[in-house]
Amino acid sequence: MSADLFIENGPAAIIAAALITYCFRFGGLLLADRLPRTGPLRIFLDALPGTILISLVVPSAVHSGWQGVVGVVACLAVYMGTRRLLLTMFSGVLTVYLLRLVS
């Protein structure tokens, strides 16, 4: 086996990617002080994490069939009842697993 462990310019690309990532994170911290604390933009920013989560979960659930949709419904029911994230994730995964096992 004579494969090289390093690709040419690989370490430089990793370092550049890390620097860009941390610049974005630091820039976000600097920008956070300038964001409005009230008003329509604040309402939009507060709703953004939920909409991103929905845009990631719903297509995956629909793509996985009716078992995935029922799993999402089970997650919502458990979260509304308990407000515990770990239990919510466990219930969704267990629901999909059991439904796929049965059908």
Disulfide bonds with the S-S distance in Angstrom:
none
